[in-house]
Amino acid sequence: MSPPGSQAQWYLAREGQQFGPISDAELAKFIELGHLQPTDLLWREGFPDWRPAMVVFPPQDRTAPGTGSVLTSARPGPQPSRREPANRRREYAGASSGQEEDRVRPRGRRRVAAVFIIVAALVGAGWYAYTNRATLTAYVALFASSSPSSTVLDIADRKSLEAPPFAGLRGTPEAVDAKMQSTALWRVIKREFPDWYTQRLNEVVSLARENKDAAAIAQHVAHKLVELRRQQLGNGLSATLPRIKSVVVAYHENLTRLRQQDAATCYGFISQGEEHPAIVAMLQGSKHTAHLQAQMTAVFEAIAEGRKQPRVYPRPTPAHHELLAGSLRKMGWTQEDMALFSDERALSRAAPEKVCQVVHDWFSAQLSLTDPEAQTRLLVDSVRPIFAG
């Protein structure tokens, strides 16, 4: 392997963690074995900011790593320290939060470090890279398996999801806080937005003192949560793909369950989200509480992740949309269904049963896609109304 100072030193950011420095040869081997993800960010000396991996190394340019075809643009320069570059150390909060956080968080490196150690060993002994390729793949699989699960109820412990987040909001501030912190949703909110949480806690206590009933208090906090979610749209869309996918999976599961209950509630859920009165009532205690709270928790976990590390996802191409259309046709969609879904006015006039069906199908088709790049781009594009709606 060439001495570190003779080639560019790269840094990679993934899922809120940073790794590096990584040599040209190590990164080339990582790309060759297919482990650079579309959502990864890269930085090296000369870059003014983090850049998406797909921009630095477009897929068509990854065919001959190690030969100079993908890394020849890297110029030798002074070797950075093993800490994050000083001008890259800022963590971003959403513009709507009114804050910028300049604190530096410790960067856990164990899982990806293991991958890069193995890759470096392979670069140092070229023959080993092919005879032991399965070993490297196993390490990468182990790292990937530690990503956030897309299983809805794995987001938090079951008990905290079953605890109704909009119920029992009466008493002293200490009592109300204890009640709220027994739920998965409010734990995330207090952790990520402590000042906002304190304001809502004080409002809840004041409303109770004014003898507002439980339904009115619940409706108030639901409205405030929807406001916060909408304000954090940009951060939500900057989360990692596993986080975004967990939001979509949770939303899709709630659509499935609410369709089985009645079309009016399902339609209200689509049109007003957790602010719809029927959904607010369910979040005060029902068989749907755990699943609805799982979705809300997934949304704010994604927002929390997006605040720590900005990510840029490419938009879906016409070819990706055609893949989705093919999946929908297999589900029985007609040209009329396609036209209905693409016409906002027509969809708003459609029967609640029809709206629930087409929205449910839309997400079902995306989750069933086997092309990972198409699914990534389409899911990121389609999750926007879940954050902003």
C-alpha positions, 0 to 999 in steps of 0.5 A: 500500500502506498504511504498515506501522504502520497494519496488523497485521504477520504472521509465517509459519513453514514447514518450519522457517523463518520469514518476515516481517513481512508486511502484511495486504494481502500476506497477503491476496493470498497467501491469495487466490492459494491459497498458504497451506498447511494446515501453515503457522503464523502469528503476529502481535502479540496471539497468545500462540503460533504458530497453525496457518493453518487455525485462523486462516483456515479454508478457508471464510473465504478466499473474499474476501481483500483485502476485509476478510473475512479480516483485519479482526480484525487490530488495528494495533500497533507494528511488530515488528522483522524478526527473529523475535518474541522470545517466539517464538524458542524451538525445541522439543525433544521432551519425551522428550529431556529437553532444551529448546533455546533457541538461535536458528537462522539463518532462510534466507529467500530462497525464500519472500522471493521469493514475498512480494516478488512478492506485495507488488508485486502488491498495489501494482499491482492490475491486475498481479495478474491479468495476470501471475498465472502469474509468481507461480505460477511463483515459488511452484512454484519454492519448492515444488519445493525441499521434501524429495523423497518419492523414497526414495533421494533422502534421502541419497547412494546409497553411504551408504544401501548401506553396512550400518548394523549391520555392522562394529561392532568395533574402537576407538571411532574405528574404529567411529565412522568405520564408522558415519559412512559410513552415512546413518542414523548421520550423522543420529543423530550430528547430532541426538542426539550424546549418545545416539550417544556412549552407543551407540558406547561400548556397541558397543565394550564388547559387542565387547570382551566377545566378543559376536557381530555379530548380538548387537551389531546386535540391541542397536543396533536395539533402542536405535534403536527405543526412540529412535524411539518416544520421539520420536513427538511430534516425528516427527508435527510434521514437515512434510508432505513429510517425513512423506510421505517416511516413508510412501513409504519404508515402503510401498516396503519393504512391497512389496519384502518381500512379494515376498520372503516373508510371514513377513519382511513380517509381522515388519517390520510387527509389530517394525519394524527390531528383527525379527531378519530385518530386523536381518540385512538391515541387516548387508548385503543387497539390501534394505539401501539401502531399509530404511536409507532409511526409517530415515533418513527417520524420523529426518530427520522427527523432526529437523525436528519438533524445530525447529518444532511443527506441528499437523495437523487430524484426518481427517473422516468424509468423508476416511475415506469417500474412503479407503474408496472407494479401497480398494473400487476395489482390491477390498476387501470389507466383511470386509476393512474389518472385519478392518483395524479389529479389532486382535484379528482382524488379529493372528490373521490369516495373515501374507500377509493382514496384509501385503496389507491394510497394503500396500493401506492405504498404497497407497490413501492415496498414490493419493488426489488430494484434497490435504487428505484425503491430508494428514490421513490420512497424518499419522494413519496414519504414527503406528504407523511412528514408534511401532510 
